[in-house]
Amino acid sequence: MIILTLPDGAIREVAPGTLARDVVASIGSRLLRDAIAVSIDGEVQDLMTPIRRGGAFTVITEKDPRSLAVLRHSGAHILATAVRRLRPDAKIGFGPAIDDGFYYDFEVEQPFTPEDLAKFEDEMRKVVAEKYPFVREEVSRGEALKRFADDPLKLERIEDLGVDEVISTYTDGPFIDLCRGPHVPDTSYLKNFKLVNTAPAYWRGDVKRQQLQRIYATAWWKKEDLDAYLFRIEEAKRRDHRVVGRQLDLFMFHQFAPGAVFWTERGTIVVNAINDYLRELQREDYHEIKTPLLFNKGLWEISGHWGKYRENMFLVLDNETGEHDFSLKPMNCPSHYLLYQSKKHSYRELPLRYCTYDVLHRNELSGALSGLTRVRQFQQDDCHVFLMERQITEEVHRLMEFILGYYDTFGLKATVKFATRPEVRVGTDEMWDAAEAALRAALDATGREYELKEGDGAFYGP
């Protein structure tokens, strides 16, 4: 038997395979009517999924924030149902819930148009009105391959599943999808939604794979929440820095230089004023330097960039060797170390702070470029501090106050995050243990709150 603990401490013993809805029904019929899904030991599953393990059992209703993800996941299936009705040739990819909404990927010969989205949205309302139940079924691998024989993207996903993994499908009306769930009981739950836009997306995020059409949408339990979200989106568009920058004649972009900004005369005045302000703040305690933009791979091999970061670098052909063994620098760190190592230093010089405004280049995917927030060429007020280990705590506190104080000048608020070792990294575990421990202790000593980002650090350090 499986033991479930209810929020009030009551215990329910159920047989393995019991449906979650049956447990909710045993608690109360009104609760079953309001139930969207359940949480078992922190994991959300829908009412029609068999219970396979015990733990804390909580019923999720509309009042629970987690219910929105369930609604939105079902919204993605309803979108796919509508698209397949109107475009039977569309091959289906993935359709997850995301922050504020959901999306679904389709492989089609021609990109979707705004007119297509309007038709899909109307068809979704028909699917909602038909109140199709979301029917879950667990099938064998062979049966799954048979059911999705005409959907190559789904066949690829099936091949990825583990030998012992439960394979489940969900059907709403004429549409069937390979899916783990969870889902709302039926399509009529999706009342307040909007298709927002469509955009190209590579299959499984791989630029070498086929390009799909991704439809983004949003969904909410209450109409006023939907209206408020759409209002925020429109306000964000109106205040989009790309629009404002063009209106104020500050900067522009051109297809011949993707991801690189052209600063107009007016924009250059603003940039110079900001940099002058920074230079004034740093005048006493920092040493401004400039280092080359182009380096041989020998430096990048030492720093680890050549092995861990090369795909993000712009490589340059050396006519003498016939090899792409030079690169525009994507970061300043290694060149600052070269300058520091060029002569002997006394401990009395430490901490020694180098800062620069050098241009950097990173080979971002074209589809990821976005105005000034995601670029291929950029400048930053970059600083590297050489210091003794016993100075780390004091220096982290100093730097944090400097950076946050600078943001305050412009009315900006920042969230402090502590990112730990990623899967792909240089150095030994012992080195990472020491670095993370020192940085964590320094952060704790500041007394400021910070958010832990496990595995989100740079490949060379936390």
ABEGO torsion letter per residue (X at the ends): XBBBBBAAGBBBBBBBGBBAAAAAAAAEAAAAAABABBBBGGBBBBAABBBABBEBBBBBBAABAAAAAAAAAAAAAAAAAAAAAABAABBBBBBBBBBGEBBBBBBBABBBBAAAAAAAAAAAAAAAAAGBBBBBBBBBAAAAAAAAAABAAAAAAAAABBAABBBBBBBBEABBBBBAOBBBABAAABABBBBABBBBBBBGGBAABBBBBBBBBBBBABAAAAAAAAAAAAAAAAABAAAAAAAAGABBBBAABBGBBBBBAAAAAAAAAAAAAAAAAAAAABBBBBBBABBBAAAAAAAGAAAAAAAABBBBBBAAAGBBABBBBABAAAAAAAAAAABBBBAAAOBBBBBBABBBBBBBBAAABBEAABBABBBBBBBBBBBBAAAAAAAAAAAAAAAAAAAAAAGBBBBBBBBBBBABBBEBAAAAAAAAAAAAAAAAAAGBBBBBBBGABBAAEX
